[in-house]
Amino acid sequence: MYRLEVNHTAHPDLSGLSAQTQERVNRAIERLAQNPRPPDNKKLTAREGYKIRVGDYRILYQIDDGAKVVVIYRVMPRGDVYRV
């Protein structure tokens, strides 16, 4: 099992979501602790890390297998997340 860390850049992203969306995103993040590379994840090409899709939102994260840590660093709408 991996430990989850939410980076300071992701906190405002999460707090700005509607309650329903926030619940769905939080469930997806919790599942990453069990399996940080689920079948629907994709490796990012323009930067380091991975992404998973939750509706119209994308969760960007990095995995440290040695320390068994998943770091969530962005949660944004699909169109905005790659511009940052």
ChimeraX attribute file (.defattr): number of C-alpha atoms within 10 A of each C-alpha:
attribute: neighborCount
match mode: 1-to-1
recipient: residues
	/A:1	10
	/A:2	19
	/A:3	14
	/A:4	19
	/A:5	16
	/A:6	15
	/A:7	13
	/A:8	11
	/A:9	12
	/A:10	19
	/A:11	14
	/A:12	13
	/A:13	15
	/A:14	19
	/A:15	10
	/A:16	12
	/A:17	16
	/A:18	9
	/A:19	11
	/A:20	8
	/A:21	16
	/A:22	16
	/A:23	13
	/A:24	12
	/A:25	22
	/A:26	13
	/A:27	12
	/A:28	15
	/A:29	23
	/A:30	14
	/A:31	15
	/A:32	23
	/A:33	17
	/A:34	13
	/A:35	13
	/A:36	24
	/A:37	16
	/A:38	11
	/A:39	8
	/A:40	8
	/A:41	14
	/A:42	14
	/A:43	15
	/A:44	14
	/A:45	8
	/A:46	7
	/A:47	8
	/A:48	11
	/A:49	17
	/A:50	19
	/A:51	19
	/A:52	23
	/A:53	17
	/A:54	19
	/A:55	11
	/A:56	10
	/A:57	19
	/A:58	21
	/A:59	22
	/A:60	24
	/A:61	25
	/A:62	18
	/A:63	19
	/A:64	13
	/A:65	10
	/A:66	6
	/A:67	9
	/A:68	13
	/A:69	18
	/A:70	21
	/A:71	20
	/A:72	24
	/A:73	18
	/A:74	24
	/A:75	27
	/A:76	21
	/A:77	17
	/A:78	15
	/A:79	10
	/A:80	11
	/A:81	14
	/A:82	14
	/A:83	6
	/A:84	6
